[in-house]
Amino acid sequence: MSETIQVYVNGEPRQVAGGTTVAALVGQLGFDARTLLVEFNGEPLARDRWGSTALAGGDKLELFRVSAGG
């Protein structure tokens, strides 16, 4: 069994399995990745890096849903 770590998603603490990637977390949360922007520890994270960026304890993510409007 893998250890769990605590990360922060939009300021809220969340327990995830160690080694979880940003892409996996986005999927677990049920977000549509096509309409999401991710800030990882204060910096924008390019979508092509979500699958290779593993979370560590204390990481902070801000998730922003993008929508078209007028």
Residue pairs with C-beta under 8 A, 6 or more apart in sequence:
2 17
2 18
2 19
3 17
3 18
4 15
4 16
4 17
4 18
5 15
5 16
5 17
5 18
5 55
5 56
5 57
5 58
6 13
6 14
6 15
6 57
6 58
7 13
7 14
7 16
7 25
7 55
7 57
7 58
7 59
7 60
7 61
8 14
8 58
8 59
8 60
8 61
9 25
9 29
9 61
9 63
10 61
10 62
10 63
16 25
16 28
16 55
18 55
18 57
19 54
19 55
20 28
20 54
20 55
21 50
21 51
21 52
21 53
21 54
21 55
22 38
22 40
22 45
22 49
22 50
22 51
22 53
22 55
22 61
23 33
23 50
23 51
23 53
25 55
25 61
26 33
26 36
26 38
26 50
26 63
27 33
29 63
31 63
31 65
33 47
33 50
35 65
35 66
35 67
36 63
36 64
36 65
36 66
37 44
37 63
37 64
37 66
38 44
38 45
38 47
38 50
38 61
38 62
38 63
38 64
39 45
39 61
39 62
39 63
39 64
40 53
40 59
40 60
40 61
41 59
41 60
41 61
42 60
45 53
